[in-house]
Amino acid sequence: MPPWAPSWPFLICVILPTLLAAVYFLLIASPRYVSEARFIVRQSGQVQPDALGLTLQGVGLSATQTDAFAVHDYMRSRDAVAELDRSLDLSRMLGPPGADVFSRWPRPWESRSREGLHKGYQRFVTVGYDATTGISILRVEAYRPEDARRLAEALLTGGEDLVNRLNARSVADAVTQAERSRDEARERLSEAQRRLVAFRNRERFIDPSMVAAEGAGLIGELSATLAGLRAERAQLAAEAPQSPQLPSLDNRITAYERQISAERSKLAGAATSLVPAVSAYEDLVRERELADRQLSEATAALLAAERDARRQALYLQRVVNPGLADDAILPRRWRSILIVLIGSLLLYGVGWLVWSGLREHRQQG
């Protein structure tokens, strides 16, 4: 072999892998198109953090980061794979006819099971997160640009649906107790109103307090008239003791006294007086007013809970929509060949050093 010719180990370890890589990447590897989308998961009314806030974000995860990672997990999940396979025929998109067997799904050593589809799907979809801006980056590869964009669009729609479900669950959890308190207050108010109506029907009074006030007013009027009659009789008795009008005045005075006594008995002091009715009525009115106030407070608490839940609601906001690629950027053919060449040279160099060391050690021994 001429001295300038490469040795067999060099041919096997460097030249052959590089030639195989060149044949595959230049002649066999199918072009793949990439559709990229960017989105952000944030709360309603959330402001962009300042420099200090961005620095402190490295200490731990914020709530919005956690929610963004939940969307990321969904996009990588088996649920997403099942939904995509059902709606878009994911299996066909990842393994179309004509795609090379080393990049498509399934590769010769992969199975066609659901688990195999999920593992193969991971090679075509990546989701990243920029902690500085809070923006998530979704990259989808496919053998046709339309397929890449459709997959990215479907994943974004699925992420939006997930966020909506999280919001609905959060609102339900927040307002359930408030709704229960409001319903209980409403039932107490209805019961108080029913008891008040039953009392009015039983006692045949709309408002016993008003009846008592009217009775007191009547007693006052009768007492004033009685006082006038007594004064008139006293004056007449002083001026004409034998006046025939005195018996008539006495009868009128007696009648007024009886009337006043009867009216007072209606208000108090008798078994049929209004005092118990007024007391019971006032208790019922206070009970209804308390129930009405509790209902107002419970309704206000429910509105506040709904308002807080809406303020804390999450939104998946698209920053960049999935694009339709003009050119296939994958695989990176020349860079891949160069990586194989450099890797082969490094392995060959390490092997040569090890072999030289062993040979020198053997010669010394």
KOLLO-317956 format. One record per residue: residue number from 1; z, x negated, y negated of N, C-alpha, C in turn. Coordinates in steps of 0.2 Angstrom, whole numbers, plus 5000, padded with zeros to 4 digits. Atoms other than C-alpha are relative to their C-alpha. Layout:
N
NUM,Z,X,Y,Z,X,Y,Z,X,Y .
...
END
This chain:
365
1,5000,4996,5006,5000,5000,5000,5000,4996,4994 .
2,5001,5004,5006,4995,4993,4983,5007,5000,4996 .
3,4993,5000,5003,5011,4987,4973,5000,5005,4994 .
4,5000,4995,5005,5006,5000,4959,5001,5007,5003 .
5,4999,4993,4997,5006,5014,4971,5007,5002,5001 .
6,4993,4998,4999,5021,5025,4972,5002,5000,5007 .
7,4998,5000,4993,5032,5024,4987,5001,5008,5003 .
8,4999,4994,4996,5034,5038,5000,5006,5004,4997 .
9,4995,4996,5003,5051,5043,4994,4999,5003,4993 .
10,5002,4997,5007,5045,5045,4976,4995,5006,5001 .
11,5005,4995,4999,5030,5055,4982,5004,5007,5002 .
12,4997,4994,4997,5041,5067,4992,5005,5003,4995 .
13,4994,4998,5004,5056,5068,4980,4998,5002,4993 .
14,5002,4998,5007,5046,5069,4963,4993,5003,5000 .
15,5007,4998,5001,5028,5071,4964,4999,5007,5004 .
16,5001,4994,4996,5028,5084,4978,5003,5006,4996 .
17,4996,4994,5004,5041,5096,4969,4996,5002,4994 .
18,5003,4999,5006,5032,5094,4953,4993,5003,5001 .
19,5006,4997,4999,5015,5098,4960,5001,5007,5003 .
20,4999,4993,4998,5022,5113,4969,5002,5005,4994 .
21,4998,4996,5006,5030,5119,4953,4994,5002,4996 .
22,5006,4999,5004,5014,5117,4944,4995,5005,5003 .
23,5005,4995,4996,5004,5127,4957,5003,5007,4999 .
24,4997,4993,5001,5017,5141,4956,5000,5002,4993 .
25,5000,4998,5006,5019,5142,4938,4994,5001,4996 .
26,5007,5000,5003,5001,5139,4933,4995,5005,5003 .
27,5005,4997,4996,4992,5148,4947,5003,5007,5003 .
28,4997,4994,4996,5004,5161,4955,5005,5004,4996 .
29,4995,4996,5003,5018,5166,4944,4997,5006,4996 .
30,5003,4995,5003,5015,5183,4937,5003,5000,4993 .
31,4997,4999,5007,5017,5186,4918,5005,5005,4999 .
32,4995,4995,5001,5032,5195,4912,5001,5001,4993 .
33,5000,4998,5007,5034,5205,4896,5008,5001,4998 .
34,4993,4999,5002,5051,5206,4886,5000,5005,4994 .
35,4999,4995,5005,5056,5221,4876,5008,4999,4998 .
36,4993,5001,5002,5072,5217,4865,5002,5005,4995 .
37,4997,4996,5005,5083,5229,4856,5007,4998,4998 .
38,4994,5002,5003,5098,5227,4845,5004,5006,4998 .
39,4996,4994,5002,5112,5240,4843,5008,4997,4998 .
40,4993,5001,5001,5130,5241,4837,5004,5006,5001 .
41,4995,4994,4999,5145,5252,4842,5005,4999,4995 .
42,4995,5000,5005,5156,5256,4828,5003,5007,4999 .
43,4997,4993,5002,5168,5270,4822,4997,5002,4994 .
44,5002,4997,5006,5164,5282,4809,5004,4998,4994 .
45,4996,5002,5006,5168,5275,4792,5002,4993,5000 .
46,4998,5007,4999,5171,5257,4799,4997,4996,4995 .
47,5002,5005,5005,5169,5244,4786,4998,4993,5003 .
48,5002,5006,4998,5161,5227,4789,5006,4995,4999 .
49,4994,5005,5002,5176,5214,4791,4998,4994,4996 .
50,5002,5006,5004,5177,5200,4779,5001,4994,5004 .
51,5000,5006,4996,5178,5182,4783,5006,4999,5004 .
52,4994,5001,4996,5196,5182,4788,5000,5004,5006 .
53,5000,4995,4994,5193,5197,4799,4996,4997,5005 .
54,5004,5003,4995,5179,5188,4807,5003,4994,5004 .
55,4996,5005,4997,5190,5173,4810,5005,5002,5005 .
56,4995,4997,4995,5204,5184,4818,4997,5003,5006 .
57,5003,4997,4995,5192,5192,4829,5000,4996,5006 .
58,5000,5004,4994,5192,5177,4840,5007,5000,5003 .
59,4993,4999,4997,5211,5180,4843,5000,5005,5006 .
60,5000,4994,4995,5208,5196,4853,4994,5004,4999 .
61,5005,4995,5001,5196,5210,4856,5002,5006,4996 .
62,4999,4994,5004,5195,5224,4843,4998,5006,5004 .
63,5001,4994,4997,5193,5242,4848,4992,5001,5001 .
64,5008,4999,5000,5174,5242,4844,4997,4995,5005 .
65,5003,5005,4995,5171,5226,4854,5001,5003,5007 .
66,4998,4997,4993,5180,5235,4869,4995,5005,5002 .
67,5004,4994,4999,5169,5250,4867,4993,4997,5001 .
68,5007,5003,4999,5153,5239,4865,5000,4997,5007 .
69,5000,5003,4994,5158,5230,4881,4999,5006,5006 .
70,5000,4995,4995,5160,5247,4890,4992,5002,5000 .
71,5007,4998,5000,5142,5251,4885,4996,4995,5004 .
72,5004,5005,4997,5136,5234,4891,5001,5001,5008 .
73,4999,4999,4993,5145,5237,4908,4996,5006,5003 .
74,5004,4994,4998,5136,5254,4909,4993,4998,5001 .
75,5007,5002,5000,5119,5246,4906,4999,4995,5006 .
76,5000,5004,4995,5123,5234,4920,5002,5003,5007 .
77,4997,4996,4994,5130,5247,4932,4995,5003,5005 .
78,5004,4997,4995,5124,5255,4948,4998,5007,4997 .
79,5001,4993,5003,5125,5272,4938,4993,4999,4996 .
80,5006,5001,5004,5112,5265,4926,4994,4999,5005 .
81,5006,5001,4996,5101,5259,4940,4998,5006,5004 .
82,5002,4994,4996,5102,5275,4950,4996,5005,4995 .
83,5003,4996,5005,5097,5285,4934,4993,4998,4998 .
84,5006,5003,5001,5083,5273,4930,4995,5001,5006 .
85,5004,4999,4995,5076,5274,4947,4998,5007,5001 .
86,5002,4993,4999,5077,5293,4947,4995,5002,4995 .
87,5004,4998,5005,5069,5295,4930,4994,4996,4999 .
88,5006,5005,5002,5057,5280,4928,4997,4997,5006 .
89,5003,5004,4994,5054,5274,4946,5001,4993,4999 .
90,4999,5007,5002,5063,5258,4943,4997,4995,5006 .
91,5003,5004,4995,5058,5251,4960,4993,4998,4999 .
92,5007,5002,5001,5040,5252,4956,4999,4995,4994 .
93,5000,5004,5006,5043,5244,4939,5002,4993,5001 .
94,4998,5007,4998,5052,5229,4946,4996,4997,5005 .
95,5004,5003,4995,5040,5227,4960,4993,5003,5001 .
96,5007,4996,5000,5022,5233,4955,4996,4996,5005 .
97,5005,5003,4996,5007,5229,4966,4997,4994,4996 .
98,5003,5005,5004,5000,5212,4962,5005,4995,4997 .
99,4995,5004,5003,5016,5204,4956,5002,4995,5005 .
100,4998,5005,4995,5021,5187,4964,5006,5001,5004 .
101,4994,4998,4996,5033,5188,4978,5006,4996,4999 .
102,4994,5004,5002,5045,5175,4971,5003,5002,4994 .
103,4996,4998,5006,5049,5184,4955,5001,5008,5000 .
104,5000,4992,5000,5046,5203,4959,5006,5002,5004 .
105,4995,4997,4995,5059,5214,4968,4996,5005,5005 .
106,4995,5005,4997,5062,5213,4982,4996,4994,5002 .
107,5002,5006,4997,5059,5195,4986,5000,4999,5007 .
108,5000,5000,4992,5056,5190,5004,5007,5000,5003 .
109,4994,5000,4997,5074,5187,5007,5005,5005,4997 .
110,4996,4995,5002,5080,5202,4998,4999,5007,5003 .
111,5001,4993,4997,5083,5220,5005,4998,5005,4995 .
112,5003,4995,5004,5076,5236,4999,5006,5005,4999 .
113,4994,4996,5000,5094,5244,4999,5001,5002,4993 .
114,4998,4998,5007,5102,5252,4983,5004,4994,4998 .
115,4997,5006,5002,5113,5236,4983,4995,4995,4998 .
116,5005,5005,5001,5098,5225,4984,4996,5002,4993 .
117,5003,4998,5006,5090,5235,4970,5004,4998,4994 .
118,4996,5002,5005,5105,5233,4959,5000,4993,4999 .
119,5000,5007,5001,5106,5214,4962,4993,4998,4997 .
120,5006,5002,5003,5087,5213,4958,5000,5002,4993 .
121,5000,4998,5007,5089,5223,4942,5004,4995,4996 .
122,4996,5005,5004,5102,5210,4936,4995,4995,4997 .
123,5005,5005,5002,5087,5198,4935,4996,5002,4994 .
124,5005,4997,5005,5077,5209,4923,5003,5002,4994 .
125,4997,4997,5006,5090,5216,4911,5006,4995,4999 .
126,4994,5004,5002,5103,5205,4901,5002,5004,4994 .
127,4997,4998,5006,5115,5211,4888,5005,4995,4997 .
128,4996,5005,5003,5123,5200,4876,5004,5003,4994 .
129,4996,4998,5006,5135,5201,4861,5001,4994,4995 .
130,4999,5005,5006,5136,5192,4844,5006,5002,4997 .
131,4994,4998,5002,5154,5191,4840,5000,4999,4992 .
132,5000,5001,5007,5150,5186,4822,4998,5006,4996 .
133,5002,4994,5003,5140,5201,4818,5002,5007,5003 .
134,4998,4994,4996,5146,5213,4831,4994,5004,5003 .
135,5006,4997,4998,5128,5216,4836,4999,4999,5008 .
136,5002,5002,4993,5123,5218,4855,4993,5000,5000 .
137,5007,5001,4999,5107,5212,4861,4998,5002,5007 .
138,5002,4998,4994,5098,5220,4875,4993,4997,5001 .
139,5007,5003,4998,5083,5211,4884,4998,5003,5006 .
140,5003,4997,4994,5072,5219,4897,4994,4997,5002 .
141,5006,5003,4998,5059,5210,4907,4996,5005,5005 .
142,5004,4996,4995,5045,5219,4916,4993,4997,5000 .
143,5007,5003,4999,5027,5216,4922,4995,5003,4996 .
144,5004,4997,5005,5020,5228,4909,5004,5001,4994 .
145,4997,4999,5006,5024,5229,4891,5003,5007,4999 .
146,4998,4993,5000,5025,5248,4892,5007,5001,5004 .
147,4994,4999,4996,5038,5247,4906,5006,4997,4997 .
148,4994,5003,5003,5049,5235,4897,5003,5004,4995 .
149,4997,4996,5006,5050,5246,4882,5003,5006,5003 .
150,4997,4993,4998,5053,5262,4892,5006,4999,5003 .
151,4993,5002,4997,5067,5253,4902,5005,4999,4994 .
152,4995,5002,5005,5075,5247,4886,5002,5007,4996 .
153,4999,4994,5003,5073,5264,4878,5005,5005,5004 .
154,4995,4996,4995,5081,5273,4893,5007,4997,5000 .
155,4994,5003,5000,5095,5261,4893,5004,5001,4994 .
156,4997,4998,5006,5099,5264,4875,5002,5007,5000 .
157,4998,4993,5000,5098,5283,4877,5006,5001,5005 .
158,4994,4999,4996,5110,5281,4892,5006,4998,4997 .
159,4994,5002,5004,5122,5271,4881,5002,5005,4995 .
160,4998,4995,5004,5121,5284,4868,5004,5006,5003 .
161,4997,4995,4996,5125,5297,4881,5007,4999,5002 .
162,4993,5002,4998,5140,5287,4887,5005,5000,4994 .
163,4996,5000,5006,5147,5285,4869,5001,5008,4998 .
164,4999,4993,5001,5145,5304,4867,5005,5003,5004 .
165,4995,4998,4995,5155,5307,4883,5007,4998,4998 .
166,4994,5003,5002,5168,5295,4877,5003,5004,4994 .
167,4998,4996,5006,5169,5305,4860,5003,5007,5002 .
168,4998,4993,4998,5170,5322,4869,5007,4999,5003 .
169,4994,5000,4997,5184,5316,4880,5006,4998,4995 .
170,4994,5002,5004,5194,5308,4866,5002,5006,4995 .
171,4999,4994,5004,5192,5324,4855,5004,5005,5004 .
172,4996,4996,4996,5198,5334,4870,5007,4998,5001 .
173,4993,5003,4999,5213,5323,4873,5004,5001,4994 .
174,4997,5000,5006,5217,5323,4855,5002,5008,4998 .
175,4999,4993,5002,5216,5342,4852,5003,5005,5005 .
176,4998,4996,4995,5222,5349,4868,5007,5002,4999 .
177,4993,4998,5001,5241,5349,4864,5000,5004,4993 .
178,5000,4996,5006,5237,5355,4846,4998,5007,5001 .
179,5003,4994,4999,5227,5369,4853,5005,5004,5004 .
180,4995,4996,4997,5241,5374,4865,5005,5002,4996 .
181,4995,4998,5005,5254,5374,4851,4997,5006,4996 .
182,5003,4994,5004,5242,5385,4841,5000,5006,5003 .
183,5001,4994,4996,5239,5397,4855,5007,5003,5001 .
184,4993,4998,4999,5258,5398,4858,5003,5004,4993 .
185,4998,4997,5007,5261,5402,4839,4997,5006,4999 .
186,5004,4994,5001,5247,5415,4839,5003,5005,5005 .
187,4997,4995,4996,5255,5424,4854,5007,5002,4997 .
188,4994,4998,5003,5272,5423,4846,4999,5005,4994 .
189,5001,4996,5006,5265,5431,4830,4998,5007,5002 .
190,5002,4993,4998,5256,5445,4840,5006,5003,5003 .
191,4995,4997,4998,5272,5448,4849,5005,5003,4995 .
192,4996,4998,5006,5282,5449,4833,4997,5006,4997 .
193,5003,4994,5003,5269,5461,4826,5000,5006,5004 .
194,4999,4994,4996,5270,5472,4841,5006,5003,5000 .
195,4994,4997,5001,5288,5474,4840,5002,5003,4994 .
196,5000,4997,5006,5287,5478,4822,4997,5007,5000 .
197,5003,4993,5000,5275,5492,4825,5003,5004,5004 .
198,4996,4995,4996,5285,5499,4839,5006,5002,4997 .
199,4994,4998,5004,5300,5499,4828,4998,5006,4995 .
200,5002,4995,5005,5291,5509,4814,4998,5006,5004 .
201,5002,4994,4996,5284,5521,4827,5006,5004,5002 .
202,4994,4997,4998,5301,5524,4834,5005,5003,4995 .
203,4995,4998,5005,5311,5525,4818,4996,5005,4995 .
204,5005,4996,5004,5296,5534,4809,5001,4998,4993 .
205,5000,5003,5007,5298,5522,4794,4995,4995,5000 .
206,5004,5006,5001,5286,5511,4787,5004,4994,4998 .
207,4996,5005,5002,5299,5501,4778,5007,5003,4998 .
208,4994,4997,5001,5317,5506,4780,5004,4997,4993 .
209,4997,5002,5006,5322,5495,4765,4998,5004,4994 .
210,5002,4996,5005,5311,5504,4754,5003,5007,5000 .
211,4997,4993,5000,5318,5521,4760,5007,4999,4998 .
212,4993,5001,5002,5336,5514,4757,5000,4999,4992 .
213,5000,5000,5007,5331,5509,4740,4998,5006,4996 .
214,5001,4993,5003,5324,5526,4736,5006,5004,5000 .
215,4994,4996,4999,5340,5534,4743,5005,4998,4995 .
216,4995,5002,5005,5350,5523,4731,4998,5002,4994 .
217,5003,4998,5006,5339,5527,4717,5002,5008,4999 .
218,4998,4993,5000,5342,5546,4721,5007,5001,4999 .
219,4992,4999,5001,5361,5544,4722,5001,4998,4993 .
220,4999,5002,5007,5360,5535,4705,4998,5006,4995 .
221,5002,4994,5005,5351,5550,4697,5004,5006,5001 .
222,4996,4994,4999,5362,5563,4705,5007,4998,4997 .
223,4993,5002,5003,5378,5553,4700,4999,5001,4992 .
224,5001,4999,5007,5371,5553,4682,5000,5007,4998 .
225,5000,4993,5002,5368,5571,4682,5007,5003,5001 .
226,4993,4998,4999,5385,5574,4690,5005,4998,4994 .
227,4996,5002,5006,5393,5564,4676,4999,5004,4994 .
228,5002,4995,5006,5384,5575,4663,5003,5007,5001 .
229,4997,4993,4999,5390,5591,4671,5007,5000,4999 .
230,4993,5000,5001,5408,5585,4672,5002,4999,4992 .
231,4999,5000,5007,5407,5580,4654,4999,5007,4996 .
232,5001,4993,5003,5400,5597,4649,5005,5005,5002 .
233,4995,4996,4998,5413,5606,4659,5007,4998,4996 .
234,4994,5002,5004,5427,5596,4651,5000,5002,4993 .
235,5000,4998,5007,5421,5600,4634,5000,5007,4999 .
236,5000,4993,5000,5418,5618,4638,5007,5003,5001 .
237,4993,4998,4998,5436,5619,4646,5004,4999,4994 .
238,4996,5001,5006,5443,5612,4630,4999,5005,4994 .
239,5002,4996,5006,5434,5623,4618,5001,5008,5002 .
240,4999,4992,4997,5434,5640,4629,5003,5000,5007 .
241,4997,5000,4994,5446,5639,4643,4998,5006,5005 .
242,5002,4994,4997,5441,5657,4648,4993,5001,5001 .
243,5007,4999,5000,5423,5654,4647,4997,5002,5007 .
244,5003,4998,4994,5413,5663,4661,4995,4995,5003 .
245,5004,5005,4998,5402,5648,4662,5003,4994,5005 .
246,4996,5005,4996,5416,5637,4670,4999,5001,5008 .
247,5001,4999,4993,5414,5644,4688,4993,4998,5002 .
248,5007,5002,4999,5395,5641,4687,5000,4992,5000 .
249,5000,5007,5001,5398,5623,4681,5004,4997,5006 .
250,4996,5003,4994,5411,5620,4695,4996,5001,5006 .
251,5004,5000,4994,5399,5626,4708,4994,4995,5000 .
252,5005,5005,5000,5385,5615,4702,5003,4993,5001 .
253,4997,5007,4999,5397,5600,4701,5002,4999,5008 .
254,4998,5000,4993,5403,5604,4719,4993,4999,5004 .
255,5007,5001,4996,5384,5605,4725,4998,4993,4999 .
256,5002,5007,5001,5380,5588,4717,5005,4995,5004 .
257,4995,5004,4996,5396,5580,4725,4998,5000,5007 .
258,5002,5000,4993,5390,5586,4742,4994,4997,5001 .
259,5006,5004,4999,5373,5580,4739,5000,4993,5000 .
260,4998,5007,5000,5379,5563,4734,5003,4997,5006 .
261,4997,5002,4994,5390,5562,4749,4995,5000,5006 .
262,5005,5000,4995,5376,5567,4760,4995,4994,5000 .
263,5005,5006,5001,5364,5554,4753,5004,4993,5002 .
264,4996,5006,4998,5378,5541,4755,5001,4999,5007 .
265,4999,5001,4992,5381,5545,4773,4993,4998,5003 .
266,5006,5002,4997,5362,5543,4776,4999,4992,4999 .
267,5001,5007,5001,5363,5525,4769,5005,4996,5004 .
268,4995,5004,4996,5380,5520,4777,5006,5004,5001 .
269,4994,4996,4998,5395,5526,4785,4999,5006,5005 .
270,5001,4995,4995,5387,5538,4798,4996,4997,5006 .
271,5003,5003,4994,5380,5536,4815,4992,5000,4999 .
272,5007,5000,5002,5363,5540,4808,4998,4997,4994 .
273,5001,5003,5006,5364,5529,4793,4994,4995,5001 .
274,5005,5005,5000,5350,5517,4788,5002,4993,5001 .
275,4998,5007,4999,5360,5501,4789,4998,4997,5006 .
276,5002,5003,4994,5357,5497,4807,4992,4999,5000 .
277,5008,5000,5000,5338,5501,4805,4998,4995,4995 .
278,5002,5005,5005,5337,5491,4789,5001,4993,5003 .
279,4998,5007,4997,5346,5476,4798,4995,4998,5005 .
280,5005,5002,4994,5334,5477,4813,4993,4999,4997 .
281,5007,5001,5003,5319,5479,4802,4999,4993,4996 .
282,5000,5006,5003,5324,5464,4792,4999,4994,5005 .
283,5001,5005,4994,5326,5454,4808,4993,4999,5002 .
284,5007,5000,4997,5309,5459,4814,4995,4997,4995 .
285,5004,5002,5005,5301,5455,4797,5001,4992,5000 .
286,4999,5008,5000,5309,5437,4797,4997,4997,5006 .
287,5003,5003,4994,5303,5434,4815,4993,5000,4999 .
288,5007,5000,5001,5286,5439,4810,4998,4995,4995 .
289,5001,5005,5006,5286,5428,4794,5001,4993,5003 .
290,4999,5007,4997,5293,5413,4805,4994,4999,5004 .
291,5006,5001,4995,5279,5416,4818,4994,4999,4996 .
292,5006,5001,5004,5266,5417,4804,5000,4993,4997 .
293,5000,5007,5003,5272,5401,4796,4999,4995,5006 .
294,5001,5005,4995,5272,5392,4813,4993,5000,5002 .
295,5007,5000,4999,5254,5398,4816,4996,4996,4995 .
296,5003,5004,5005,5249,5391,4800,5001,4992,5001 .
297,4999,5007,4999,5257,5374,4803,4996,4998,5007 .
298,5003,5002,4994,5250,5374,4821,4992,4999,4999 .
299,5007,5000,5002,5232,5378,4814,4999,4994,4996 .
300,5001,5006,5004,5234,5364,4801,5000,4994,5004 .
301,4999,5006,4996,5240,5352,4814,4993,4999,5005 .
302,5007,5001,4996,5224,5356,4825,4995,4998,4996 .
303,5005,5002,5005,5213,5354,4810,5000,4992,4999 .
304,4999,5007,5001,5221,5337,4807,4998,4996,5006 .
305,5002,5003,4994,5219,5332,4825,4992,4999,5001 .
306,5007,5000,5000,5201,5337,4825,4997,4995,4995 .
307,5002,5005,5005,5198,5327,4809,5001,4993,5001 .
308,4999,5007,4998,5206,5312,4815,4996,4998,5006 .
309,5005,5001,4995,5196,5313,4831,4993,4998,4998 .
310,5007,5001,5003,5180,5314,4821,5000,4993,4996 .
311,5000,5006,5004,5185,5300,4810,5000,4994,5005 .
312,5000,5005,4995,5188,5289,4826,4995,5000,5005 .
313,5006,5000,4995,5172,5294,4834,4996,4994,5000 .
314,5004,5006,5000,5161,5281,4840,4992,5002,4999 .
315,5008,4999,5001,5142,5279,4836,4997,4994,5003 .
316,5004,5005,4998,5129,5269,4844,4994,5000,4995 .
317,5005,5000,5005,5118,5264,4830,4995,4994,5001 .
318,5005,5004,4999,5102,5256,4833,4998,4995,4994 .
319,5002,5005,5005,5098,5240,4823,4993,4999,5000 .
320,5008,5001,4998,5081,5236,4831,4999,5004,5006 .
321,5002,4996,4994,5072,5248,4842,4996,4996,5005 .
322,5004,5004,4995,5064,5242,4858,4993,4999,4998 .
323,5007,5001,5002,5047,5234,4854,4995,4999,5006 .
324,5005,5001,4995,5031,5233,4863,4997,4993,5000 .
325,5002,5007,5001,5027,5215,4867,4992,4999,5001 .
326,5007,5001,5000,5010,5209,4863,4998,4994,5005 .
327,5001,5005,4995,5011,5193,4874,5005,4999,5005 .
328,4995,5002,4995,5020,5188,4890,5003,4993,4998 .
329,4996,5006,5001,5033,5175,4886,5003,4997,5006 .
330,4997,5003,4994,5039,5173,4903,4995,5000,5006 .
331,4995,5006,5000,5039,5163,4914,4997,4995,4995 .
332,5002,5005,5004,5039,5148,4902,4998,4994,5004 .
333,5003,5004,4994,5027,5138,4913,5001,4993,4999 .
334,5000,5007,5001,5026,5121,4905,5007,4997,5000 .
335,4993,5002,5001,5044,5120,4901,5004,5000,5007 .
336,4998,5000,4993,5048,5125,4919,4998,4994,5004 .
337,5003,5006,4997,5037,5112,4926,5003,4994,4998 .
338,4997,5006,5002,5045,5099,4915,5007,5000,5002 .
339,4994,5000,4998,5062,5104,4920,5000,4998,5008 .
340,5001,5002,4993,5057,5102,4939,4999,4993,5000 .
341,5001,5007,5000,5050,5085,4935,5006,4996,4998 .
342,4994,5004,5003,5065,5079,4925,5006,5000,5006 .
343,4995,4999,4995,5077,5086,4939,4998,4996,5006 .
344,5002,5004,4994,5067,5078,4953,5001,4992,4998 .
345,4999,5007,5002,5067,5061,4943,5008,4998,5000 .
346,4993,5002,5000,5086,5062,4941,5003,5000,5007 .
347,4998,5001,4993,5089,5066,4959,4997,4994,5004 .
348,5003,5006,4997,5077,5052,4965,5004,4994,4997 .
349,4996,5006,5003,5086,5040,4953,5007,5000,5003 .
350,4993,5000,4997,5103,5045,4960,5000,4998,5007 .
351,5001,5002,4993,5097,5044,4978,4998,4992,5000 .
352,5002,5007,5000,5089,5027,4974,5006,4995,4999 .
353,4994,5004,5001,5105,5020,4967,5005,5000,5006 .
354,4996,5000,4994,5115,5026,4982,4997,4996,5005 .
355,5003,5003,4995,5103,5019,4994,5000,4992,4999 .
356,5000,5007,5002,5102,5002,4984,5007,4997,5001 .
357,4993,5002,5000,5121,5001,4984,5002,4999,5008 .
358,4999,5001,4993,5122,5004,5003,4997,4994,5003 .
359,5003,5006,4997,5109,4991,5007,5003,4994,4998 .
360,4996,5006,5002,5118,4978,4996,5006,4999,5004 .
361,4994,5001,4997,5134,4982,5004,4999,4998,5008 .
362,5002,5001,4993,5126,4981,5022,4998,4992,5000 .
363,5002,5007,5000,5118,4964,5017,5006,4995,4999 .
364,4994,5004,5001,5135,4957,5011,5004,5000,5006 .
365,4996,5000,4994,5143,4963,5026,4997,4996,5006 .
END
